[in-house]
Amino acid sequence: MHISSDTELGSIIRQRRKEQGLTIAELSMLVPCSPRLLSELERGKRGVSISMAFQLLSMLGLVVDIKGREEIDS
């Protein structure tokens, strides 16, 4: 999956959270971060540290796969 914006990443995080039956409050306690920050992140309204992003993705069972542009376009 190719993600090119904060909004797209937030949408994927929201979708995965809902698939796992977690509320924003429940997930925010697991990460930990404030529910408001998580809500804003899901809407692409606020950036987070790389460390928090990796922790959040890991908690949701998601991984990051880095590829060069030439690998994506082909």
N, C-alpha and C positions, 0 to 999 in steps of 0.2 A: 504494500500500500504506500502510495506517495502522499506525503503531507507537506504542504507548502505555506501554511499560515497558522497563527495562534488559534484562530477560529476553528480550523479543521482539527487540530490537536484536541482542543476543548470538546468538540463534538464527539470525537472518538472516546475520550475519557468519560463523558457523560453516558454514551451508549454502553460502554463496558460496565460502568458502575450500575446502571439499571439492569443489565443482563444478570448481574450478580446479586440483584435484589438489595443493594445498599442504598441508604439515603445519603444525602450530602453530609449530614451530621455524623452518621456512622463512619463513613470513609474519612472524614476530617479527623476523627479520633484515632484512626489507625495510622495516619501518615506521619505525624500529627501536623495539622494546620487549622486555621479557623474555617468554619463553614462558609463565611463570607468570601474568603480568598478562594476557596474551592469553587464556589458558585461563579465568581468572576472569571476564574480560569476556564471553566466549562463554557462560558459565553465568549471566550477570547478577549476579555476586557482587561486582563491583568497578567503580567509576566511573573514567573517564579524562578527561583534559582535552579540551575541545572541539577543540583543535588536533590532538591525537592521533587523536581520533575521525574528523575530516575526512581526515586523512592515511591512516588505515586504510581508510575507505570508498573513497577515491580509488584506493588501491592495488588494491582489489578490483573497481574499475569500477562502483561504486555512487554515486548522487548523492542529495542531500537536496532535497526540494521542499517548501517551506513554504507552507501554506495556512491560511486562517482557518477557525475552527470551522464557520462558516456554509457554507463551500465543501465541507467534508467531509460534513456532515449532509444536504446536499441531493441 
